[in-house]
Amino acid sequence: MNSGEGHSYYISSSKNPKIKDDIRLRERRHRRLTGLMTVEGYPEFRLAWESGAEIRRLYICPDFIKDNEQAFLSQLESRGLRPLTVSSRVMDKLAYREHPDAWLAVLEWKRPALNDPRMSGEHSSGLYIIAEDLEKPGNLGAILRSADASAAAGVIVSEGRTDLSNPNVVRASKGVNFTMPCTEAGNSETWEWLSSRNIPVLIADPGGESLWETSLPVPAAVVLGAEKEGVSSFWRERASLRIGIPMDGRVNSLNVAQAGTLIMYEYLRRKNLEIQR
C-alpha cells in the first residue's frame, strides 16, 4: 500500500495547487484521465483503506475530527501515511457533499475486470446485478448497499451515465464499492461474459411472472434499467425470464433501487431456505 505523498503541514488556502487539482476529481473526465478518485467521510475511507486501496493523499480537518477517530488516525500515521491538514474552509471546498466530516482522501481507482476472480460469485446468492445506464448516483449507491447486504454475486455498471468512482455513489453506497465485487462494462461485453458462463438474464416487467411464485434460476443476472427509459431493447431481446413484483397500491411502479432490492432479497431468502433444508 502506498504510504502517500502527504506530509504533516497545514493548508489554509483553496488556491493550493494540490487542492485545485483534487477539486477537479469531481469531474468524470478528470477521474478517467488521472485514474484517481476521492472518498469522503470516515466510514467510507476506513472501508477503502481496509480493502487495500492505494492512497495518494489523505486530507484531515482537525476542526471536524471526532474523539473516536483519533486512534485510527494514529494507526495510519504509524504505518507511514502522513495526512495533509486543512482548514475547515478548505475542506468545504474540497468536499462534494455539504457539511463534510474530517476525512477526505485521493485514491487510485482500479476497477476489476469482468474476468477478475472477485466476480466469480462464490459464496453468494448467485444473483448478479446489471445496472444499465443509471443516471442518479444515489440509486447506484443504494443498489450497491443492497447488493452487499443481500450477498449478491456482483454488480456490473453497464453503459452508465454515472460511474462507480462518482463521489455521490461512494457516499450513497457507504463505501461498499471498495469491498463489493463490482465493475463497469458495455452491454455487449457483459452479454458475452454472461453467455460464456451460461448465466441467464432476467428483467423486471410488470406483466412478468410473479417474483414470489416463479422458479428463479441460479446463477442469474437481473437487469435494472435507467430511471426514465427502463430496460433497453438490447436486454429485452436477450432476457430468458421476465419477473413482476406484485403491487397492491395505486402506484404501479417502484424506484429502480427499491425494485432491485426486493429481487436481491428474494434470491437471498431462497438461498437461506435451501441451506435450512
Number of C-alpha atoms within 10 A of each C-alpha: 11 14 16 19 13 16 14 14 11 14 20 14 15 18 11 11 10 11 18 14 12 20 17 14 24 18 15 16 11 16 19 13 10 11 14 19 27 27 27 26 19 21 16 22 25 15 17 21 17 10 13 12 19 18 23 19 24 23 25 24 23 14 12 15 15 11 7 8 13 11 10 12 16 13 11 15 14 10 10 14 23 22 25 20 22 24 20 19 13 19 27 17 17 24 22 20 14 8 10 19 21 22 26 25 25 20 23 17 19 14 15 14 13 20 9 12 11 16 19 14 17 13 9 18 25 22 28 28 26 27 26 27 23 24 16 16 22 18 23 28 26 22 26 31 20 21 27 21 15 21 21 26 26 26 25 24 25 25 18 20 14 21 23 24 26 21 24 23 25 28 22 20 25 22 25 25 25 24 15 21 25 26 21 22 17 14 20 13 13 17 18 11 14 17 12 9 10 11 18 18 24 24 23 26 17 15 11 15 17 16 18 13 9 13 10 16 15 14 18 19 24 24 24 26 22 20 17 9 9 17 19 15 9 11 20 17 8 13 17 11 20 19 21 20 19 15 11 6 7 6 7 10 14 12 10 21 20 15 16 24 20 15 21 26 19 17 25 20 14 13 15 12 10 9 8 7 5
